[in-house]
Amino acid sequence: MYKPVIPASPTAGAQVTFTVTIKNQGSGQAALSSVCYYIDGKQHDSGLVSAIPAGGSTIETFTWNAEMGSHSIKAVADCNKSVSESNETNNEKTVTF
């Protein structure tokens, strides 16, 4: 689904940019869709993802002002379920930092 890039040791209050690579693992083109970003279980942001050819990928980003402590970051591709897929179970990834 995606590979997050997490900055090393952000400080509280610093603006952190997360980079997410979204890959189309299917055999056909994936249509325009949405991606939603969650921090500690709450939706933080969302965006549109352009169509992705079979086997292709795209890079998306979102920002957050860092807070102290450990945090769970989740990205969900096709979060509005607007794209018909052969596998609906590989659309999200959660990481903790």
CYANA upper distance limits for C-alpha pairs under 8 A (distance plus 0.5 A):
  1 MET  CA     21 THR  CA      8.31
  1 MET  CA     22 ILE  CA      6.15
  1 MET  CA     23 LYS  CA      6.11
  1 MET  CA     24 ASN  CA      8.00
  1 MET  CA     25 GLN  CA      8.21
  1 MET  CA     77 ALA  CA      7.97
  1 MET  CA     90 ASN  CA      6.28
  1 MET  CA     91 ASN  CA      5.94
  1 MET  CA     92 GLU  CA      6.78
  1 MET  CA     93 LYS  CA      7.50
  2 TYR  CA     20 VAL  CA      6.54
  2 TYR  CA     21 THR  CA      5.32
  2 TYR  CA     22 ILE  CA      5.04
  2 TYR  CA     23 LYS  CA      6.74
  2 TYR  CA     75 ALA  CA      8.39
  2 TYR  CA     92 GLU  CA      8.01
  2 TYR  CA     93 LYS  CA      7.28
  3 LYS  CA     20 VAL  CA      6.15
  3 LYS  CA     21 THR  CA      5.75
  3 LYS  CA     22 ILE  CA      7.75
  4 PRO  CA     18 PHE  CA      7.28
  4 PRO  CA     19 THR  CA      6.20
  4 PRO  CA     20 VAL  CA      5.18
  4 PRO  CA     21 THR  CA      7.21
  4 PRO  CA     95 VAL  CA      8.46
  5 VAL  CA     18 PHE  CA      6.37
  5 VAL  CA     19 THR  CA      5.68
  5 VAL  CA     20 VAL  CA      7.07
  6 ILE  CA     17 THR  CA      8.46
  6 ILE  CA     18 PHE  CA      6.43
  6 ILE  CA     19 THR  CA      7.94
  6 ILE  CA     97 PHE  CA      8.32
  7 PRO  CA     16 VAL  CA      7.60
  7 PRO  CA     17 THR  CA      8.15
  7 PRO  CA     18 PHE  CA      7.97
 10 PRO  CA     14 ALA  CA      7.06
 10 PRO  CA     16 VAL  CA      7.56
 10 PRO  CA     66 ALA  CA      7.19
 11 THR  CA     66 ALA  CA      7.00
 11 THR  CA     67 GLU  CA      8.00
 11 THR  CA     68 MET  CA      7.96
 12 ALA  CA     65 ASN  CA      7.94
 12 ALA  CA     66 ALA  CA      5.42
 12 ALA  CA     67 GLU  CA      5.17
 12 ALA  CA     68 MET  CA      5.93
 13 GLY  CA     65 ASN  CA      5.80
 13 GLY  CA     66 ALA  CA      5.55
 13 GLY  CA     67 GLU  CA      6.68
 14 ALA  CA     65 ASN  CA      5.96
 14 ALA  CA     66 ALA  CA      5.94
 15 GLN  CA     63 THR  CA      7.06
 15 GLN  CA     64 TRP  CA      6.13
 15 GLN  CA     65 ASN  CA      4.91
 15 GLN  CA     66 ALA  CA      6.71
 16 VAL  CA     63 THR  CA      5.90
 16 VAL  CA     64 TRP  CA      5.74
 16 VAL  CA     65 ASN  CA      6.48
 16 VAL  CA     66 ALA  CA      6.86
 17 THR  CA     61 THR  CA      7.08
 17 THR  CA     62 PHE  CA      6.18
 17 THR  CA     63 THR  CA      4.82
 17 THR  CA     64 TRP  CA      7.08
 18 PHE  CA     61 THR  CA      5.93
 18 PHE  CA     62 PHE  CA      5.92
 18 PHE  CA     63 THR  CA      6.57
 19 THR  CA     59 ILE  CA      7.31
 19 THR  CA     60 GLU  CA      6.39
 19 THR  CA     61 THR  CA      5.01
 19 THR  CA     62 PHE  CA      7.40
 20 VAL  CA     59 ILE  CA      6.14
 20 VAL  CA     60 GLU  CA      5.69
 20 VAL  CA     61 THR  CA      6.41
 20 VAL  CA     75 ALA  CA      8.39
 21 THR  CA     57 SER  CA      7.12
 21 THR  CA     58 THR  CA      6.20
 21 THR  CA     59 ILE  CA      4.96
 21 THR  CA     60 GLU  CA      6.85
 22 ILE  CA     57 SER  CA      5.90
 22 ILE  CA     58 THR  CA      5.88
 22 ILE  CA     59 ILE  CA      6.74
 22 ILE  CA     60 GLU  CA      8.04
 22 ILE  CA     77 ALA  CA      7.86
 23 LYS  CA     52 ILE  CA      8.23
 23 LYS  CA     55 GLY  CA      7.41
 23 LYS  CA     56 GLY  CA      6.38
 23 LYS  CA     57 SER  CA      4.58
 23 LYS  CA     58 THR  CA      7.05
 24 ASN  CA     29 GLN  CA      8.15
 24 ASN  CA     30 ALA  CA      7.11
 24 ASN  CA     52 ILE  CA      6.77
 24 ASN  CA     53 PRO  CA      7.38
 24 ASN  CA     54 ALA  CA      6.21
 24 ASN  CA     55 GLY  CA      5.80
 24 ASN  CA     56 GLY  CA      6.08
 24 ASN  CA     57 SER  CA      6.45
 25 GLN  CA     54 ALA  CA      7.12
 25 GLN  CA     55 GLY  CA      5.90
 25 GLN  CA     56 GLY  CA      8.18
 26 GLY  CA     30 ALA  CA      8.39
 26 GLY  CA     54 ALA  CA      6.15
 26 GLY  CA     55 GLY  CA      7.09
 26 GLY  CA     85 GLU  CA      8.34
 26 GLY  CA     86 SER  CA      7.77
 27 SER  CA     54 ALA  CA      5.56
 27 SER  CA     55 GLY  CA      7.56
 28 GLY  CA     53 PRO  CA      7.17
 28 GLY  CA     54 ALA  CA      5.34
 29 GLN  CA     51 ALA  CA      7.37
 29 GLN  CA     52 ILE  CA      6.22
 29 GLN  CA     53 PRO  CA      4.74
 29 GLN  CA     54 ALA  CA      5.41
 30 ALA  CA     51 ALA  CA      5.89
 30 ALA  CA     52 ILE  CA      5.59
 30 ALA  CA     53 PRO  CA      6.71
 30 ALA  CA     54 ALA  CA      7.59
 30 ALA  CA     83 VAL  CA      7.53
 31 ALA  CA     50 SER  CA      7.57
 31 ALA  CA     51 ALA  CA      4.90
 31 ALA  CA     52 ILE  CA      7.19
 31 ALA  CA     83 VAL  CA      6.86
 32 LEU  CA     48 LEU  CA      7.61
 32 LEU  CA     49 VAL  CA      6.18
 32 LEU  CA     50 SER  CA      5.19
 32 LEU  CA     51 ALA  CA      4.98
 32 LEU  CA     52 ILE  CA      8.25
 32 LEU  CA     83 VAL  CA      8.30
 33 SER  CA     48 LEU  CA      6.27
 33 SER  CA     49 VAL  CA      5.72
 33 SER  CA     50 SER  CA      7.26
 33 SER  CA     51 ALA  CA      7.86
 33 SER  CA     77 ALA  CA      8.13
 33 SER  CA     78 ASP  CA      5.85
 33 SER  CA     79 CYS  CA      8.48
 33 SER  CA     80 ASN  CA      8.15
 33 SER  CA     82 SER  CA      6.94
 33 SER  CA     83 VAL  CA      7.16
 34 SER  CA     46 SER  CA      7.46
 34 SER  CA     47 GLY  CA      6.11
 34 SER  CA     48 LEU  CA      4.98
 34 SER  CA     49 VAL  CA      6.11
 34 SER  CA     77 ALA  CA      6.84
 34 SER  CA     78 ASP  CA      5.47
 34 SER  CA     79 CYS  CA      6.39
 34 SER  CA     80 ASN  CA      6.90
 35 VAL  CA     46 SER  CA      6.01
 35 VAL  CA     47 GLY  CA      5.92
 35 VAL  CA     48 LEU  CA      6.75
 35 VAL  CA     49 VAL  CA      7.22
 35 VAL  CA     75 ALA  CA      7.35
 35 VAL  CA     76 VAL  CA      6.01
 35 VAL  CA     77 ALA  CA      4.96
 35 VAL  CA     78 ASP  CA      6.07
 35 VAL  CA     79 CYS  CA      6.11
 36 CYS  CA     43 GLN  CA      7.51
 36 CYS  CA     44 HIS  CA      8.28
 36 CYS  CA     45 ASP  CA      6.52
 36 CYS  CA     46 SER  CA      4.71
 36 CYS  CA     47 GLY  CA      7.13
 36 CYS  CA     75 ALA  CA      6.22
 36 CYS  CA     76 VAL  CA      5.72
 36 CYS  CA     77 ALA  CA      7.19
 36 CYS  CA     78 ASP  CA      8.44
 36 CYS  CA     79 CYS  CA      6.43
 37 TYR  CA     43 GLN  CA      6.35
 37 TYR  CA     44 HIS  CA      6.13
 37 TYR  CA     45 ASP  CA      5.71
 37 TYR  CA     46 SER  CA      6.29
 37 TYR  CA     62 PHE  CA      8.34
 37 TYR  CA     73 ILE  CA      7.87
 37 TYR  CA     74 LYS  CA      6.22
 37 TYR  CA     75 ALA  CA      5.08
 37 TYR  CA     76 VAL  CA      7.00
 38 TYR  CA     42 LYS  CA      5.69
 38 TYR  CA     43 GLN  CA      4.75
 38 TYR  CA     44 HIS  CA      5.61
 38 TYR  CA     45 ASP  CA      7.57
 38 TYR  CA     72 SER  CA      8.42
 38 TYR  CA     73 ILE  CA      6.24
 38 TYR  CA     74 LYS  CA      5.46
 38 TYR  CA     75 ALA  CA      6.85
 39 ILE  CA     43 GLN  CA      6.97
 39 ILE  CA     44 HIS  CA      6.60
 39 ILE  CA     71 HIS  CA      7.42
 39 ILE  CA     72 SER  CA      6.19
 39 ILE  CA     73 ILE  CA      5.26
 39 ILE  CA     74 LYS  CA      6.99
 40 ASP  CA     71 HIS  CA      6.36
 40 ASP  CA     72 SER  CA      5.33
 40 ASP  CA     73 ILE  CA      6.92
 41 GLY  CA     72 SER  CA      7.80
 41 GLY  CA     73 ILE  CA      8.45
 41 GLY  CA     74 LYS  CA      8.39
 45 ASP  CA     62 PHE  CA      7.74
 49 VAL  CA     58 THR  CA      8.36
 49 VAL  CA     60 GLU  CA      8.28
 52 ILE  CA     56 GLY  CA      6.32
 52 ILE  CA     57 SER  CA      6.71
 52 ILE  CA     58 THR  CA      7.59
 53 PRO  CA     57 SER  CA      8.16
 70 SER  CA     96 THR  CA      7.32
 70 SER  CA     97 PHE  CA      6.00
 71 HIS  CA     96 THR  CA      5.96
 71 HIS  CA     97 PHE  CA      5.99
 72 SER  CA     94 THR  CA      7.14
 72 SER  CA     95 VAL  CA      6.24
 72 SER  CA     96 THR  CA      4.90
 72 SER  CA     97 PHE  CA      7.18
 73 ILE  CA     94 THR  CA      6.02
 73 ILE  CA     95 VAL  CA      5.85
 73 ILE  CA     96 THR  CA      6.62
 73 ILE  CA     97 PHE  CA      8.43
 74 LYS  CA     92 GLU  CA      7.46
 74 LYS  CA     93 LYS  CA      6.08
 74 LYS  CA     94 THR  CA      4.69
 74 LYS  CA     95 VAL  CA      6.95
 75 ALA  CA     92 GLU  CA      6.11
 75 ALA  CA     93 LYS  CA      6.23
 75 ALA  CA     94 THR  CA      7.22
 76 VAL  CA     91 ASN  CA      6.07
 76 VAL  CA     92 GLU  CA      4.80
 76 VAL  CA     93 LYS  CA      7.30
 77 ALA  CA     91 ASN  CA      5.54
 77 ALA  CA     92 GLU  CA      6.72
 78 ASP  CA     82 SER  CA      6.95
 78 ASP  CA     83 VAL  CA      7.06
 78 ASP  CA     91 ASN  CA      7.48
